[in-house]
Amino acid sequence: SKELMQNHNVRVQKFRVADNAKDAEKFAKELEVPEIVLKAQIHAGGRGKGTFSSGLKSGVHLTKNPKDIGPLTAKMIGYTLVTKQTPASGVLVNKVMVAEALDIARETYLAILMDRQYNGPVIVASQEGGVDIEEGAEKHPEKIFKEPIDIVKGITKEQSKKIAQSLGFTGDKIAAAQKQIENLYKLFLAVDATQVEVNPFGETPQGEVVCFDAKINFDDNAQFRQQQIFAGRDTAEEDPREVEASKHNLNYIGMDGNIACLVNGAGLAMATMDIIQLRGGKPANFLDCGGGANEEMVRNAFQILSADPRVEAILVNIFGGIVN
């Protein structure tokens, strides 16, 4: 995410990514910065308050000594990290980010999302940024504000200024925050994102507006024009059944039940899962093979479902009207 932001003129810290302790320590020395931050790289938030299976507390560590980075990395890579956003078993850490640590005078939250309610992009923001954004949003929903963006006109100067001011930026920092918000929106469109979440979207004691951390989700339907981004997909943290299904253009989401479903059409698939649950069963998956399903796709679907050791039965619910 930092690389994409950097390429779209969004202010981020200097950083490098490493997959072993030796390289992490080497990169820390090469950054030549007063303080370094080390972050475990997983597809989940809440790392700062997470716990590793190695016993290490927190997936985010600060140090002024580059030599500390190697031993810390050794307790991260190869171990699982449990946070509020991961499964209870945690997620295996394969990479870490070594970055320039900047002091944060104030933390805010900013996200750009596709929202069905508004039929387009919406900017969601709050002055209450940082590691406890989920808890803050639950306890004080009134502190979260939304700004719908016209998908045709794009974000206006008036809107970016309103958001910057609502986030508490003052003086010259309003214009700086505006520029970052506008560039984030350009990034959102350019990479076909469904979500760009920046937390914290903060300011330094020197008055600089920085995107310290971000999470970006992409529209799977845009893969044909975002080939470079999708080529960098890291499947190590994904359900192997879902990875295999995606190779065959099957919409599959694994669950923990014992009755597998093979359905065509997302709505019918959801209804089928509801019926199973209603009758006391537990669905093992969501699987939509689509209206264009052919013999090969159906064969692959059955193979994926049959390979799941929890599956004891397969319910096939096909609407023939949309299948050749």
N, C-alpha and C positions, 0 to 999 in steps of 0.2 A: 504493500500500500504506500509506503514512504517513497519508493522509487516512482510510482505512478504520479504521486502528488508533486514530487520534485520535477518531473517532466512536464507538469502543467503549471509551473510557477507558483506552487504552494510552498510556503516556508516550512521546512522540516530541519531536524538536526542532522549533522554528519553521522553516517552510520555504515556498518558492514554486517554481513550475515555469515555465521560460521556453523559448521556441523561437527566440530571437534574442539576440545579444550585448547590444544596447541595453537590452532589458527585463531581462536577467539582472543587469546592472550596477545598474539602477534598483532592482530588488528587493533587491539586496545592501545598498544604502543604507537602504532602508525597514525592513529587519529590525532595524537599530540594535542589533547584538550585537558583543561584543568581537572575535570571530573567526568567519569564514565558511568553510563547506565547499561546494565545487562538485563535483557528481557528474553524469557522463554518464548519461542514462536509456536503457538498453537491456534487453531481456529475457534477460539473462545475468549471471552473477556473475563475480568475479575482476577487476572493473574497475580496482581499485587497482594491479594489476600489468600492466595492458593497455597497448597502444601504438596511437596514431592514425596514419592514413595521412598526416596533416599533419606527422608527425614528433614531435608532442607525446607525452611519456611519461606514462602513468597517466591513468585516467578519473576520478580523485579528487584534488582539489587543495585545500589549506588556505591561507588568507591573512587578514591583519588589515586589509587595505586594500581597500575595495569597488571601487576603480578597477581593481584587477587582474582582476576578474571578467569584464569585457567582453572584453579581449584573449584570456583563456584560453578563454572560450566560443567566440570566433571560430575557435579552433583545434580545437574539438570538433564543433560543429554543421555538418553537411554533409560530415563525414569519417567513414570507417569506423574502428571500434575492434575490435581483435583481443584476445581474452582466452582463458583456458583453456577457457571454456565456449561460445565462439562457433565458427562454421565458420572454416576457415583464411583465408578471404577477409575475415572480419570482418563487423560489422554497422554499418549506417549510423546515425549519431546525429542525431536530429531535435530532441531536447529535453534540457535540463539541469535539475537541481534545485539551487537556491540555498538553503542551510540554515544554521541556527545551529550552530556548531561547539562541541562540548562535549568537555572533556578526558575521556579514558577511563582510569580507574585499573586496570580489569580487564575482559577480554573473555571471554564464554562464548558457547556456541552452543545454540540451542533451536529445535526444529522440531516441528510437529504434522502427522502424516501419516495418510492412510488406508492401512492395511496388511492385505493379504489373509491373511497368516499369523495375525493376531489377529482377523480378521473385524470390524475397527473401527479407531477412532483409536488412534494410538500417539504418545507424546511421546518424541522422540529428543533427547538433550542431551549436552553435553560441556563440561568446564572449558576445553578448548582451542578457544576461538573465534577469530574474526578472519579475515584474508585467506587463511590457509593451512589452512583447515578440511579441504579435500579431501585435501591432502598429509598432514595430521595423522591423518585417519581411516584412510588407507591404511597409514601406518607404525605407528600405535598404536591399533588397533581396540579394544583393551581400555579405552581412555579414553572410549569412546562407550557410553552406557547408555540403555536403553529402559524406558518405563513405559506399559503398555497401559491404555487408558481404557474403562470400560464405557459403551457408547454410550447405554444407557438411564439409568443412574445419573448419568453425567457425571463430571467430575473432582471428587474429594473433597478436603477440607482436608488430610487426611493425605497424599494423593498430592502436592498442590502444595507442602507443606512438605518432603516427602522430596526432591522435585526441586530445590527451592531450596537445601537443604542439600547435596545431591550436587553442585550447581554451585559450591559454595564460599562461598555467602552466609552471613554471620554476624550475630549481634545483631539490631538493628532491621531490618537489610536483608533478613532472612529473610521477614518479614511483607510488606515492600514487593515482594520478588520473587514471593511467593505471589500477591499481588493481580494483578500483571502477568501471571503464568502463567494464572490463572483467567480474566482478561479476554481473553487471547489465545485461550483455548479457547472462550469465548462467541462471539468473532469468527469462529472456525473454523466453528462451527455456523451462525451467523446468515447467513453469506455463501455457504454450501454449498461450502466450500473442500475441495480434496483435499490441499492442502499450505499451511501457513503456516510459513515458514522465517525466523527472526530471527537475523541474524549481522552485527554482534555484539549479543548480549543482555548489556549491560554495566552497570557501575556507575561513577559519576563520583567524583572525589576527595572530593566533598561527601557521598558516600554515597547518592546518588540512583540508582535502578534505571531504566535507559532502554533502549528498543528503538531502536537506532541505524539499523538498516537491515533491510529485510524483502522477501521475495518470496512472493507468494500465487498459487496456482493454483486454478481454479474448476472445478466439475463441470459439463461441457457439458449434461448432462441436466437441470440446474436452471435453465437459461436462462429458462424461462417464469416463474419467480418471482424471478429476479435480473436483471430487465430493465434496471434503471438501471446495474448494474455492466457487463453485456454491451454496453450502448450506448456505453460508454467504451472498448471494445476498439480497440486500435491495431493495424491490419493492416499498417502500413508495414514491419514487420520480419518479417512472415510470408511463406511461400511463396505467391505469387499463385494457384497451382493449388489449394492447400489452402483459401484464402479463397473461391475460386469454388465449390469442391465443397461447402463448408459452407452456401452459399446454397441448395443443392439437397438438403440433408439427406443428403449422401453422406459416408461416413467415408473420407477420403483422406489418405494420407501420401506425399509425393514422395520418390523415391530416385534413384540415379544410373545405373540400368541401362538396357537398351534393349528389354526385353520387358514391355509393360504388362499388367496383370491387371484383369479385371472379374469380381468374385466376389460371391456373397451369403452372408453369415455370416462373422464375424471368424475363427473357427477354420479354416474352409475356405480363407479368404484367406491365412492364415499358412501352411497346408499347401501351398497352390499356390505361394507364393513359395519355400518350401523345396524343392519338386520342381524348380522352374526352376533354383535354385542347384545342386541335386544333379546335374542333368544338364548343368552347365557354363555355364548362362545367367546373366543378371543381371536381376533384377526392376527395373522402372522405378518401381514404386509399390505401395502397399497400397491397395486400393479395395474396400470392403464396401458394396454398395448395399442390403443389408438384406432381410429377408423381405417387407417391404411395398413393394418396388420396383414402380413402374409404368412405362409406356412413356416418359413424359416424363423420369423419373429416369434411365432407361437411355440415352436420347438425350443427356442432359446429360453423363452419364458418358463416353460415347464421344467427345463433343466435347472434353472436358477431356483425355482420353488422347491424342486425335489432334493436339491443339495442342502437345504436348510434342515438340520437335524431335529429341530423343534416341530416341523410340519408333520401332522398326522393325517391331514385330509386337504384336498384342493377343491375349492368351490369355483366352478367356471360359470360366469354370468355374461354372456355375449348378446349384445343387441345387434341382430342380423341386419337391420335396416341400414347400417353404416359400414358394413363389411362386404368387400367384394367376394 
